[in-house]
Amino acid sequence: MTPAFFQTPIDYLKGVGPNRADLLKKELGIHTFQDLLNLFPNRYLDRTQFYKISQLQKTNAEVQIIGKITHIKNVEQKRGKRLVASFIDDSGKMELIWFRGHKWIRENLKLNEAYVIFGKTNWFNGLFSMPHPEIELLSDYEKSLRPVMQPVYPSTEKLAARGITNRVINTLMQQLFLESKNNITETLSKPLLETLKLSSKKEALLNVHFPQNQDLLARAEYRLKFEELFYIQLQLIRKNHLHKSKIKGYPFPKVGEYFNTFFKEHLPFELTNAQKRVIKEIRNDLGSKAQMNRLLQGDVGSGKTIVALMSMLIAIDNGFQTCLMAPTEILSVQHYNSLLELCNNLKLSTYILTGSTKASDRRIIHEKLESGEIDILIGTHALLEDKVKFKNLGLAIIDEQHRFGVAQRSKLWLKNKFPPHVLVMTATPIPRTLAMSVYGDLDISIIDELPPGRKEIKTVHRFDANRLRVFRFLKDEILKGRQVYIVYPLIQESEALDYKDLMDGYESISREFQKPNYQISIVHGKMKPKDKEFEMNRFIKGETQIMIATTVIEVGVNIPNASVMVIESAERFGLSQLHQLRGRVGRGAEQSFCILMTSHKLSENAQARLKTMVKTSDGFEIAEVDLRLRGPGDLMGTQQSGVLNLRIADIIKDHEILKLARSYASQLLKSDPSLSSPVNLPIKSTYIQLSKYRNIWNYIS
């Protein structure tokens, strides 16, 4: 059967018709025969065992019985009627009950014929009953394709209400297999099938929809999961290869004076092995003729800024300008200050451009950019404005890139004849399986070790009842000359409530930590940028000992003297946010602490998050737990949900299959980049079909 057969609109399958087709399209996204074929069951009911009526237990389990209907009657009830049938086998008697559809059921039931019934039983007045059973003549049951393990397909309330039950979907699936004559084209190459001992596509589809036993089902699912993940990885790796071969970047052949002077004379500390490895990976990219498209992952405090600066120095050594874009003004200012400090002796022209830059300063920056006088420009979304034109932008670095949309990022590319090299950075560790799927077309670098001398932050969970003891601890730390953050949650839907929480917190802290012994700063989203900056600066200079804030300080602020982070209502934060907030302390040489404050009422999920935070400070371990708790869709937001909306695989449970699929996809493209070898023809034609019929994964990264 040609692939074109499976692209036939679902309306043309016997038993569907226009009304059902419309519902299947709207509710389950089934437009073609192929879509129906790829509607995989959520679970299976094991129909291998038949029970006698005398064996039934008073449980809520689903059971299957063979017997005969001896009598049918209508029984009046408070509202309408119910249809009751007496059902017997050689061990006893029970009742079958229907509350709707009486006329059709009564007309179609045959007395004293052998039936197979299936459903949940109830026990009432000394008799078992089964409401709305699945019912089928034994003769039809024995002839049908339907397996002993019955699939349960995804459904919706609307489908059930309109009579498109699981039974109907099952019947349509049988019809599709009959019409296709089970003539299904193989989609993987022979060597791949033999090496991995995979079922054929035909066997896999037959056994996933009509399994005869658990073993055949497991083999079928493995084959289909591998295939789904294999083609995603093939697409992503191929996209990366094509990007490198088609999108030219500026080659930076030399590592010159700026880089070498900084490395030999001004490096504030010795680079970790991870930093050295990542810089080497970036240097290789910049030295090639292809545009760099690299994701740099590094936990909070792992030293990404130094890596970013040294990458910029390579671009500047080759006569190009660079820019660094951050999502908030606070973070931009911090990057600007830390780069100025690091480049103090290099005589580089470094500027900052944000929403609050004065108009007169903006004009100067615009002119100097176009004339090429600016080496490094740091800023927020302001860098994307049409007026911002570079003379020759060679490298664009984007920090916390998940805060920027694809369209926003692409604006940077358009500011040049050639697109600049791109380094996107994130301090939010991404689980490996997710990185392989969502960022599989980017090259990935990971800084997976912290600079030497960094002490691990001690994290504890305390209930509100322990607040006075916590206050005593804060006073002891302040007495040692340390500073303290106290952070309140910010949930957009209830800004008024959060503001109230913050102000209530501020009042109780002010009562406990009174002037003149203690000075307090407060920062929240409702303040004007100027006031926010004023308060932040007081804390940075050490004029205040306590900073009360909402999550505006989640990203970026670097204050080595702040050694305690108190997170109020910690159960209201996600794991990633808790980890980011904790990373605001532990920047100096002193021992730092993170105190998670909560009420006693905690959900299971919240308990798991808090336990994880107390147990580990490894961002990648935390990200893996976060992935298990929240699932991939929530973790990445809707932007990449297309990649994660898998038909049968699950990137959390099937991470081993995912790694295997990526490894085989990578090997295949190394040995046969254009998939032109005769043995790979099934893969090539499937790849083309997928690209043609589904707009797959085209908007990643």
C-alpha positions in Angstrom: 0.0 0.0 0.0 1.5 3.3 -1.0 2.0 6.1 1.6 -0.6 8.1 -0.4 -3.3 5.6 0.7 -2.7 6.6 4.3 -3.1 10.3 3.4 -6.8 9.6 2.4 -9.2 11.8 4.3 -10.8 10.0 7.2 -14.2 10.8 5.8 -13.7 8.0 3.2 -13.2 5.2 5.8 -16.2 2.9 5.9 -18.2 3.6 9.1 -17.0 7.2 9.5 -19.2 9.5 7.3 -19.2 13.4 7.4 -20.5 13.9 11.0 -18.1 11.4 12.6 -15.3 12.7 10.5 -15.9 16.3 11.7 -15.9 15.1 15.3 -12.7 13.0 14.9 -10.9 16.0 13.3 -12.0 18.5 16.0 -11.6 16.3 19.1 -8.6 14.1 18.3 -6.9 15.8 15.3 -7.6 12.8 13.1 -7.8 14.1 9.5 -6.4 11.1 7.5 -6.1 7.3 7.6 -2.5 7.9 8.8 -3.7 9.9 11.8 -6.0 7.1 12.8 -3.3 4.5 12.4 -1.1 6.7 14.7 -3.8 7.0 17.4 -2.1 4.8 19.9 -3.9 3.3 22.9 -3.5 4.9 26.4 -3.8 1.6 28.2 -5.0 -2.0 27.7 -7.7 -4.1 29.4 -6.6 -7.7 29.8 -9.4 -9.8 28.2 -7.5 -13.1 28.6 -9.7 -14.3 31.5 -13.4 -15.3 31.6 -15.2 -15.4 34.9 -18.2 -17.4 36.1 -21.0 -15.4 37.8 -20.3 -17.5 40.9 -16.7 -16.3 41.0 -17.5 -12.6 41.0 -16.2 -10.5 43.9 -17.6 -7.3 45.4 -14.8 -5.2 43.8 -14.8 -2.4 41.2 -12.8 -4.5 38.7 -13.8 -5.0 35.1 -14.7 -8.6 34.3 -15.6 -10.6 31.2 -18.3 -13.3 31.3 -19.9 -15.7 28.7 -23.7 -16.3 29.2 -27.2 -15.9 27.8 -30.0 -13.4 28.1 -33.2 -15.1 29.2 -35.5 -12.2 29.8 -35.7 -8.4 29.1 -38.0 -5.8 30.8 -38.5 -2.1 31.4 -38.5 -1.0 35.0 -40.1 2.3 36.0 -38.0 4.6 38.2 -38.3 8.1 39.7 -36.9 9.7 36.5 -37.8 7.7 33.3 -37.2 3.9 32.9 -34.3 1.5 33.0 -33.9 -1.5 30.8 -33.1 -4.7 32.7 -32.0 -8.1 31.2 -31.6 -11.3 33.1 -28.2 -12.9 32.2 -27.2 -16.4 33.2 -24.4 -18.9 32.9 -24.1 -22.4 34.3 -23.1 -21.1 37.7 -25.6 -18.4 38.5 -27.6 -15.3 37.5 -27.1 -11.5 37.3 -28.7 -8.5 35.7 -27.6 -6.2 32.8 -28.9 -2.6 33.1 -29.2 0.2 30.6 -30.4 3.7 31.5 -30.4 5.1 27.9 -30.6 3.8 24.3 -33.4 1.4 25.3 -35.1 1.1 21.9 -32.0 0.2 19.9 -30.7 -2.2 22.5 -34.0 -4.0 22.9 -34.3 -4.4 19.1 -30.8 -5.8 18.7 -30.6 -8.2 21.7 -31.2 -11.9 21.0 -32.7 -14.2 23.7 -30.9 -17.5 24.6 -27.9 -16.8 22.3 -24.3 -16.9 23.7 -22.9 -13.4 24.5 -19.6 -12.1 25.8 -20.2 -9.2 28.2 -17.5 -6.9 29.7 -17.7 -4.2 32.3 -17.8 -3.2 36.0 -20.1 -5.0 38.3 -22.3 -3.7 41.2 -23.7 -5.7 44.1 -27.3 -4.8 45.2 -30.0 -6.7 47.0 -28.1 -10.0 46.9 -27.5 -9.8 43.1 -24.7 -8.7 40.8 -25.5 -6.3 38.0 -23.5 -4.7 35.2 -24.6 -1.3 33.9 -24.1 -0.5 30.2 -21.9 -3.6 29.5 -19.9 -4.0 26.3 -21.8 -6.8 24.7 -21.1 -9.0 21.6 -22.4 -12.3 20.3 -19.8 -15.0 21.1 -19.8 -16.0 17.4 -18.8 -12.4 16.4 -16.3 -12.2 19.2 -14.5 -15.4 18.0 -14.3 -14.1 14.4 -13.2 -10.5 15.2 -9.7 -9.1 15.0 -10.2 -7.7 18.5 -7.4 -9.0 20.7 -7.6 -10.6 24.2 -5.8 -7.4 25.4 -8.3 -4.7 24.6 -6.8 -1.2 23.8 -8.4 1.9 25.4 -8.0 4.9 23.0 -7.8 8.6 23.9 -11.2 10.1 24.0 -13.1 13.2 25.0 -16.5 13.9 26.7 -17.9 15.1 23.4 -17.0 11.9 21.5 -18.5 9.8 24.2 -21.7 11.9 24.3 -22.0 11.6 20.5 -21.7 7.8 20.6 -18.0 7.5 19.4 -17.1 5.1 22.1 -13.9 3.1 22.5 -15.7 0.2 20.8 -16.4 2.4 17.8 -12.8 3.5 17.5 -11.7 -0.1 17.8 -14.1 -1.1 15.0 -12.8 1.8 12.8 -9.3 0.6 13.5 -10.2 -3.0 12.3 -11.8 -1.5 9.2 -8.6 0.5 8.4 -6.5 -2.7 8.7 -9.0 -4.6 6.5 -8.9 -1.8 3.8 -5.1 -1.5 3.9 -4.9 -5.3 3.6 -2.3 -4.9 6.3 0.0 -3.8 3.5 2.2 -1.4 5.5 5.5 0.0 4.1 8.6 -0.5 6.2 10.0 2.8 7.5 13.4 1.8 8.9 16.4 0.3 7.1 17.2 -3.5 7.2 20.5 -3.0 9.0 18.8 -0.9 11.7 16.0 -3.6 12.2 18.6 -6.4 12.4 21.1 -4.6 14.7 18.5 -3.6 17.2 16.3 -6.7 16.7 13.2 -4.6 16.1 9.8 -5.8 14.9 8.8 -4.9 11.4 6.5 -1.8 11.0 3.6 -4.1 10.0 4.0 -6.3 13.1 4.5 -3.4 15.4 1.3 -1.6 14.3 -0.8 -4.8 14.3 0.4 -5.7 17.8 0.0 -2.2 19.3 -3.6 -2.1 18.2 -4.5 -5.8 18.5 -2.0 -7.4 20.9 -2.4 -11.1 21.7 -0.1 -11.0 24.7 2.1 -8.7 26.9 5.3 -9.7 25.2 4.2 -8.9 21.6 2.8 -5.6 22.9 6.1 -4.6 24.6 8.1 -5.4 21.4 5.6 -3.4 19.3 5.7 -0.3 21.6 9.5 -0.4 21.8 9.8 -0.4 18.0 7.3 2.5 17.5 8.9 4.6 20.3 12.3 4.1 18.8 11.0 5.1 15.3 9.3 8.2 16.6 12.3 9.5 18.5 14.7 8.4 15.7 13.0 10.6 13.1 12.9 13.6 15.5 16.6 13.3 16.2 17.3 12.7 12.5 15.5 16.0 11.7 17.3 17.9 14.4 20.8 16.7 13.7 20.2 17.2 9.9 19.0 20.7 10.6 22.2 21.4 12.5 24.4 20.0 9.6 22.4 22.0 7.0 22.7 25.1 9.1 26.5 24.7 9.3 26.8 24.0 5.6 24.4 26.7 4.3 24.5 29.6 6.8 27.9 31.2 6.5 29.3 33.0 9.5 32.3 35.3 9.7 35.4 33.2 10.3 37.5 34.5 13.2 40.9 32.9 12.3 43.0 34.5 15.0 43.2 34.6 18.8 44.9 37.9 19.2 46.1 40.5 21.6 42.9 41.2 23.6 42.3 37.6 24.3 45.9 36.7 25.1 46.5 39.8 27.3 43.3 39.1 29.3 44.1 35.4 29.6 47.8 35.9 30.7 47.5 39.1 32.8 44.0 39.9 33.9 42.2 36.7 34.5 40.8 37.1 38.1 41.0 33.3 38.9 42.2 30.1 37.2 39.6 28.7 34.8 38.0 25.4 35.7 38.5 22.5 33.4 34.9 22.8 32.3 35.4 26.5 31.4 38.5 25.6 29.4 36.7 22.9 27.5 33.8 25.2 26.7 36.1 28.0 25.5 37.8 25.5 23.2 34.5 24.4 21.7 33.5 28.0 21.1 36.9 28.8 19.6 36.5 25.9 17.1 33.1 27.1 16.1 34.3 30.7 15.6 37.3 29.5 13.6 35.1 27.6 11.1 33.2 29.3 8.2 29.8 28.2 9.5 27.7 30.3 11.8 28.0 29.3 15.5 24.7 28.3 17.0 25.6 27.1 20.5 23.7 26.8 23.8 25.8 27.3 26.9 24.4 25.7 30.0 25.9 26.4 33.4 24.6 26.3 36.9 24.3 29.5 38.9 27.8 30.8 39.7 29.6 28.4 37.4 31.4 31.2 35.6 29.5 31.7 32.3 30.3 35.5 32.3 34.0 34.9 31.9 33.4 32.4 29.1 31.1 35.0 27.4 33.7 37.7 27.7 36.6 35.6 26.3 34.3 34.7 23.3 33.7 38.4 22.8 37.5 39.1 22.9 38.0 36.6 20.0 35.5 38.5 17.9 37.0 41.9 18.8 40.5 40.5 18.0 39.2 39.8 14.5 37.8 43.4 14.1 34.2 42.7 14.9 31.6 44.2 17.4 29.8 42.1 20.0 26.6 42.4 22.0 25.1 40.8 25.1 21.4 40.9 25.5 19.7 40.1 28.9 16.0 39.9 29.8 15.9 42.6 32.5 17.5 46.0 33.2 18.9 44.8 36.6 20.7 41.9 34.9 21.9 44.1 32.0 23.4 46.6 34.5 25.1 43.8 36.4 26.6 42.3 33.2 27.8 45.8 32.3 29.4 46.5 35.6 31.1 43.0 35.8 32.4 43.3 32.2 33.8 46.8 32.9 35.6 45.5 36.0 37.0 42.5 34.1 38.1 44.6 31.1 39.4 47.5 33.2 42.9 47.4 31.6 42.0 46.4 28.1 40.9 49.8 26.8 37.7 48.5 25.2 34.8 50.7 24.3 31.8 49.2 26.3 28.3 50.7 26.4 24.9 49.8 27.9 21.5 50.4 26.2 18.2 49.8 28.1 14.7 51.2 28.2 15.8 53.9 30.7 18.8 55.2 28.7 18.4 58.9 28.1 17.5 60.1 24.5 20.7 62.1 24.2 22.8 59.1 25.3 20.9 56.9 22.9 21.8 59.1 19.9 25.5 58.9 20.8 25.3 55.1 21.1 23.5 54.8 17.8 26.2 56.9 16.0 29.1 55.1 17.6 27.6 51.7 16.8 27.3 52.5 13.1 30.8 54.0 12.9 32.2 50.9 14.6 33.6 52.8 17.7 31.7 50.5 20.1 33.3 47.1 20.8 30.8 45.7 23.3 27.1 46.7 23.7 25.1 45.3 26.5 21.4 45.8 26.9 17.8 44.6 27.1 15.2 44.2 24.4 16.3 47.8 23.5 19.0 46.2 21.3 16.3 44.9 19.0 14.9 48.3 18.0 15.2 49.2 14.4 17.3 52.3 15.1 20.1 50.1 16.6 22.4 49.4 13.7 25.9 47.8 14.0 28.8 48.4 11.6 29.8 44.7 11.8 28.2 42.6 14.6 30.2 39.4 14.8 29.0 37.7 17.9 25.6 38.0 19.7 25.3 36.5 23.2 21.8 36.1 24.7 21.5 35.5 28.4 18.5 33.5 29.9 17.4 33.0 26.3 14.1 31.3 27.2 12.8 34.8 28.1 13.1 35.9 24.5 10.8 34.7 21.6 12.2 33.2 18.4 11.0 36.3 16.4 12.8 38.6 18.8 16.0 36.8 18.6 15.9 36.7 14.8 15.8 40.5 14.7 19.4 40.5 15.8 20.4 38.3 12.8 18.9 40.9 10.4 21.2 43.7 11.5 24.0 42.3 9.4 25.0 41.1 5.9 25.8 37.7 7.4 24.1 36.5 10.6 26.4 36.9 13.6 27.7 33.9 15.6 25.2 33.2 18.3 25.8 32.0 21.9 22.7 31.5 24.0 23.3 31.1 27.7 21.1 29.7 30.5 21.6 29.3 34.2 18.5 27.0 34.2 20.0 23.5 33.7 18.0 21.6 31.1 17.7 17.8 31.6 19.7 15.9 29.0 16.7 14.2 27.5 14.9 17.5 27.1 18.0 19.3 25.7 18.3 16.5 23.1 14.7 17.0 22.0 14.1 20.7 22.3 17.6 22.0 21.5 18.7 19.0 19.5 19.6 21.3 16.5 22.0 23.4 18.6 25.5 22.5 19.7 25.5 22.3 23.5 28.2 23.2 25.9 27.9 22.5 29.6 29.9 24.1 32.5 29.4 21.3 35.0 31.8 22.3 37.8 31.9 25.3 40.1 35.0 27.4 40.7 37.3 26.1 43.5 36.7 27.5 46.9 33.0 27.8 46.5 31.3 26.4 49.7 28.0 24.5 49.2 25.0 26.5 50.3 23.4 24.9 53.4 19.7 24.5 52.7 17.1 23.9 55.4 13.3 23.7 55.5 11.5 25.5 58.4 7.8 25.8 59.2 6.2 29.2 60.1 6.1 28.1 63.8 9.9 28.3 63.8 10.0 31.9 62.7 11.4 33.4 65.9 14.4 31.0 65.8 15.0 31.9 62.1 15.0 35.7 63.1 17.6 35.0 65.8 19.8 33.2 63.3 19.4 36.2 60.9 20.5 38.6 63.6 23.6 36.5 64.3 24.5 36.5 60.6 24.0 40.3 60.4 26.2 40.7 63.5 29.0 39.0 61.6 28.6 41.7 58.9 26.6 39.6 56.5 23.5 40.6 54.5 20.2 38.8 54.0 17.6 38.4 51.3 13.9 37.7 52.2 11.9 36.8 49.1 8.1 36.6 48.7 6.4 34.8 45.8 4.9 36.6 42.9 2.1 34.9 41.1 0.6 37.1 38.3 -3.0 36.1 38.8 -3.0 37.5 42.3 -0.7 40.5 42.2 -2.8 42.3 44.9 -2.5 39.3 47.2 1.3 39.1 46.6 1.7 42.8 47.2 -0.2 42.4 50.5 2.0 39.4 51.5 5.1 41.5 50.7 3.9 44.5 52.7 2.7 42.4 55.7 6.1 40.7 55.6 7.9 44.1 55.5 5.9 45.3 58.5 6.7 42.2 60.6 10.4 42.3 59.6 10.5 46.0 60.5 9.1 45.3 63.9 11.7 42.6 64.6 14.7 44.4 63.0 14.2 48.0 64.1 16.2 51.1 63.2 18.9 52.3 63.9 20.4 48.9 64.4 19.1 47.5 61.1 18.4 49.1 57.7 16.0 47.4 55.3 15.6 47.7 51.5 12.4 46.7 49.6 12.1 45.9 45.9 9.0 44.8 44.0 7.4 45.0 40.6 5.2 48.0 41.3 8.1 50.3 41.9 9.4 52.7 39.3 12.8 51.5 37.8 14.6 54.5 39.3 13.3 53.7 42.8 14.1 50.0 42.3 17.7 50.8 41.3 18.1 53.2 44.3 17.1 50.4 46.7 19.2 47.8 45.0 22.2 50.1 45.1 21.8 50.7 48.8 21.9 46.9 49.4 24.9 46.5 47.0 26.9 49.2 48.9 26.1 47.5 52.2 24.0 50.5 53.5 21.1 48.1 54.2 21.4 44.6 55.8 18.1 43.1 54.7 16.6 43.1 51.2 12.9 42.3 51.1 11.9 41.5 47.5 9.7 39.6 45.1 11.2 37.4 42.5 12.7 40.4 40.6 16.0 39.3 42.1 15.7 35.8 40.8 18.2 36.4 37.9 21.6 37.9 38.1 22.3 40.2 41.1 25.7 39.4 42.4 26.4 40.5 46.0 29.2 38.4 47.6 28.4 39.7 51.1 24.8 38.4 51.0 25.0 35.0 52.8 21.4 34.2 53.7 18.4 33.6 51.4 15.0 33.3 53.2 12.3 32.2 50.8 8.8 32.8 52.2 5.9 30.5 51.1 8.5 28.3 49.4 5.8 25.8 48.5 4.5 28.3 46.0 7.7 28.3 43.9 8.8 25.8 41.2 12.0 23.9 41.7 13.8 25.9 39.0 12.9 29.2 40.6 13.9 28.0 44.1 17.3 26.9 42.7 17.7 30.3 40.9 16.9 32.2 44.1 19.3 30.1 46.2 22.0 31.0 43.6 21.8 34.6 44.7 23.8 33.7 47.8 27.0 31.7 48.1 29.0 34.1 45.9 31.6 35.0 48.5 34.0 32.9 50.5 31.8 32.7 53.6 29.4 29.8 54.4 25.9 30.7 52.9 22.5 29.5 53.9 19.1 29.1 52.2 16.0 28.8 54.5 12.8 27.6 52.9 9.8 28.8 55.0 6.4 27.1 54.6 3.1 26.5 56.3 2.4 22.9 57.6 -0.2 22.3 54.8 1.9 20.9 51.9 0.9 18.9 48.8 2.9 15.8 47.9 4.4 17.7 45.0 5.5 20.6 47.2 7.1 18.1 49.7 9.0 16.5 46.9 10.3 19.9 45.7 11.4 20.9 49.2 13.1 17.6 49.9 15.0 17.9 46.6 16.3 21.4 47.5 17.5 20.3 50.9 19.1 17.2 49.5 21.1 18.6 46.6 22.5 21.8 45.0 23.3 20.1 41.7 21.2 22.0 39.1 21.1 19.1 36.7 19.8 16.7 39.3 17.2 19.3 40.3 16.2 19.7 36.7 15.7 16.0 36.3 13.4 15.9 39.3 11.5 19.0 38.0 11.0 17.2 34.7 9.5 14.2 36.5 7.2 16.3 38.6 6.0 18.8 36.0 6.4 17.0 32.7 8.2 18.4 29.6 5.4 20.6 28.3 5.2 22.7 31.6 9.0 22.8 31.9 9.6 24.3 28.5 6.3 26.3 28.2 4.2 26.2 25.1 6.8 27.5 22.7 8.4 24.0 22.0 5.3 21.9 22.8 5.2 20.7 19.2 8.4 18.7 19.7 7.2 17.3 23.0 3.7 16.3 21.8 4.7 12.8 21.1 2.3 10.1 19.8 3.7 7.1 21.7 7.1 7.9 23.2 7.5 9.7 26.6 10.8 11.5 26.9 10.9 11.0 30.7 10.2 7.3 30.8 11.9 6.5 27.5 15.1 8.4 27.9 17.2 5.3 27.2 15.4 4.8 23.9 15.9 8.5 23.1 19.7 8.3 23.7 19.8 5.2 21.5 17.8 6.9 18.8 20.0 10.0 18.8 23.1 7.9 18.7 21.9 5.9 15.6 20.6 9.0 13.9 24.0 10.6 14.3 25.9 7.6 13.1 23.7 7.3 10.1 24.2 11.0 9.0 27.9 10.6 9.5 28.1 7.6 7.2 25.4 8.8 4.7 24.6 12.5 5.1 22.2 12.7 2.1 20.6 9.3 2.9 21.3 8.2 -0.7 22.6 4.7 0.0 20.1 2.1 -1.4 19.9 0.4 2.0 18.7 3.7 3.5 15.9 4.3 1.0 13.1 3.4 3.4 14.5 6.0 5.8 14.9 8.7 3.1 11.3 8.2 1.7 9.8 8.3 5.3 11.8 11.4 6.1 10.5 13.1 2.9 6.9 12.0 3.7 7.1 13.3 7.2 8.4 16.7 6.1 5.7 16.8 3.3 2.6 15.9 5.3 3.5 17.3 8.7 5.1 20.7 9.3 7.3 19.0 11.9 9.7 20.7 14.3 10.4 23.7 12.0 10.4 26.3 14.7 12.8 24.9 17.3 15.4 27.3 18.7 
